[in-house]
Every structure is written in C-alpha cells, then in structure tokens.
C-alpha cells in the first residue's frame, strides 16, 4: 500500500512535519511516528492507512505503487529500484550528470 519511505518523502514534498500529518489524517502523532519507523511496507490497521493516504492525496501528493503508472500531470519523484529491491545500473541524466559523462580520453585508458 505505502512504504515508510513514501510517507517521509510525501511529507517532505508537502513541507509538513509528522504532527501536521497526524492532524490532517485524524490519527495520533505516535501512530505516524511508528508508521514511518517501520522498514518497508507500513503495517497498520487498514482504516488508519486509508486515513493517512487520503490525507496525503488530499494535500496534493500522488502515492505511486511499484510498477504502477502515474495518473498525475504534475511534477513528481519516483525511487528507481528493481523488483529485487536493488538499485539499477546507473544511467546518466541529460540535465544533471553532464559533468560525469565519460569522455573519449576515459575510453582510451
């Protein structure tokens, strides 16, 4: 449903802290803290998970599951991971990694 990493990232994108998320979702602060401290998938009462996800989505964040298509048209962030949970081979960004691109001199060595 949602991972602890997604919860923390969603809060960061919204610029809210755990206390604010708890208030938006109508749950306690310790509940949010416990959910974010979990490793991987958040395990909680379904009703609580639904409240938190609805609060994040209402505030403007789209939660994207693994291998799911994004329905949004705004900007977003997605963690690049393989199905096995490993980081994929590094690919260079046309916008940000130009200083790191291999040069012809690097290929000769």
C-alpha positions as CSV (number, residue, x, y, z in Angstrom):
1,X,0.0,0.0,0.0
2,X,2.5,2.6,1.1
3,X,6.1,2.4,2.4
4,X,7.6,4.4,5.2
5,X,10.0,5.9,2.7
6,X,7.0,7.1,0.7
7,X,5.4,8.6,3.8
8,X,8.5,10.6,4.6
9,X,9.0,11.7,1.0
10,X,5.4,12.8,0.7
11,X,5.7,14.9,3.9
12,X,8.9,16.4,2.6
13,X,7.2,17.3,-0.7
14,X,4.3,18.9,1.2
15,X,6.6,20.7,3.6
16,X,4.8,19.3,6.7
17,X,6.0,17.6,9.8
18,X,4.7,14.4,11.5
19,X,2.5,16.4,13.8
20,X,0.8,18.1,10.9
21,X,0.3,14.9,9.0
22,X,-1.3,13.3,12.1
23,X,-3.7,16.2,12.4
24,X,-4.6,16.1,8.7
25,X,-5.2,12.3,8.9
26,X,-7.0,12.4,12.2
27,X,-4.6,10.0,13.9
28,X,-2.2,10.3,16.8
29,X,1.4,11.5,16.4
30,X,2.8,8.2,17.8
31,X,0.9,6.4,15.1
32,X,2.6,8.4,12.4
33,X,6.0,8.0,14.1
34,X,5.5,4.2,14.3
35,X,4.4,4.0,10.7
36,X,7.4,6.0,9.5
37,X,9.8,4.0,11.6
38,X,8.8,0.7,10.0
39,X,11.0,-0.9,7.5
40,X,9.5,-1.1,4.0
41,X,5.7,-1.6,3.7
42,X,3.8,0.2,6.5
43,X,1.8,-2.3,8.5
44,X,-1.2,-0.8,10.4
45,X,-4.9,-1.0,10.8
46,X,-6.4,-0.6,7.3
47,X,-8.6,2.3,8.4
48,X,-5.6,4.1,9.7
49,X,-3.6,3.5,6.5
50,X,-6.6,4.8,4.4
51,X,-6.8,7.9,6.6
52,X,-3.1,8.7,6.1
53,X,-3.1,8.0,2.4
54,X,-6.3,10.1,1.9
55,X,-4.7,12.9,3.9
56,X,-1.6,12.9,1.7
57,X,-3.6,12.7,-1.5
58,X,-5.9,15.5,-0.5
59,X,-2.9,17.6,0.4
60,X,-1.6,17.1,-3.2
61,X,0.6,14.0,-3.3
62,X,0.1,11.0,-5.5
63,X,1.2,7.8,-4.0
64,X,2.6,5.6,-6.8
65,X,3.0,1.9,-6.2
66,X,5.8,-0.3,-7.6
67,X,5.3,-0.8,-11.4
68,X,2.3,1.4,-11.3
69,X,1.6,4.1,-13.9
70,X,1.3,7.6,-12.6
71,X,-2.0,9.3,-13.3
72,X,-0.9,12.8,-12.4
73,X,0.2,15.5,-14.7
74,X,2.3,17.4,-12.1
75,X,6.0,17.0,-11.2
76,X,6.9,14.1,-9.1
77,X,9.6,11.8,-7.8
78,X,10.0,8.1,-8.1
79,X,12.6,5.9,-6.5
80,X,14.5,3.8,-9.0
81,X,14.6,0.2,-7.7
82,X,14.3,-3.1,-9.4
83,X,11.8,-5.8,-8.4
84,X,14.5,-7.4,-6.3
85,X,14.9,-4.2,-4.3
86,X,18.4,-3.4,-5.7
87,X,19.4,-0.2,-7.3
88,X,19.6,-0.4,-11.1
89,X,22.7,0.3,-13.1
90,X,23.4,4.0,-13.1
91,X,22.0,5.9,-16.1
92,X,23.0,9.5,-16.8
93,X,20.6,12.3,-16.7
94,X,20.7,14.7,-19.6
95,X,20.1,17.6,-17.3
96,X,22.3,17.0,-14.2
97,X,25.0,14.5,-15.0
98,X,26.8,16.1,-17.9
99,X,29.9,16.7,-15.9
100,X,30.1,12.9,-15.1
101,X,29.7,11.7,-18.7
102,X,32.7,9.6,-19.8
103,X,35.0,11.4,-22.3
104,X,36.8,9.9,-25.2
105,X,40.1,10.1,-23.1
106,X,38.5,8.0,-20.4
107,X,37.6,5.3,-23.0
108,X,41.3,5.1,-24.1
109,X,42.6,4.1,-20.7
